[in-house]
Amino acid sequence: MEKVTFKISGMHCTSCAMNIDGELEDTGKIISVSTSYAKEQTVVEFDPQLITESEIKEIIGKVGYTAEKI
């Protein structure tokens, strides 16, 4: 298992954070995700054999936000 923190750009409210969490959870490949609007970051725990960091960033991008690994 891996745990990665991403800096998120483009969030405007707590609903944005919930959108990111929901999209990642819907993949069924994420162990846990916690996005903080106040901290402008998301912490994702995942199995790298099921999903890659690049795929996670791509999912976040499709929802309208930019993710950069911290």
Residue pairs with C-beta under 8 A, 6 or more apart in sequence:
1 31
1 45
1 46
1 47
2 45
2 46
2 47
2 48
3 43
3 44
3 45
4 43
4 44
4 46
4 53
4 56
4 69
5 41
5 42
5 43
5 44
5 69
5 70
6 41
6 42
6 43
6 44
6 56
6 57
6 60
6 67
6 68
6 69
6 70
7 40
7 41
7 67
7 68
7 69
7 70
8 20
8 35
8 40
8 41
8 42
8 60
8 65
8 66
8 67
9 40
9 65
9 66
9 67
9 68
10 16
10 64
10 65
10 66
11 17
11 20
11 35
11 37
11 40
11 65
13 37
14 37
16 37
16 65
17 35
17 36
17 37
17 42
18 35
19 63
20 33
20 35
20 42
20 60
20 63
20 65
21 33
21 34
21 35
21 42
23 59
23 60
23 62
23 63
24 30
24 33
24 42
24 44
24 56
24 59
24 60
25 33
27 51
27 59
29 46
29 47
29 50
29 51
30 44
30 45
30 46
30 51
30 56
31 45
31 46
31 47
32 43
32 44
32 45
33 42
33 43
33 44
33 45
34 42
34 43
35 41
35 42
35 43
36 42
41 70
42 60
42 67
44 56
46 56
53 69
56 67
57 67
57 68
57 69
60 66
60 67
61 67
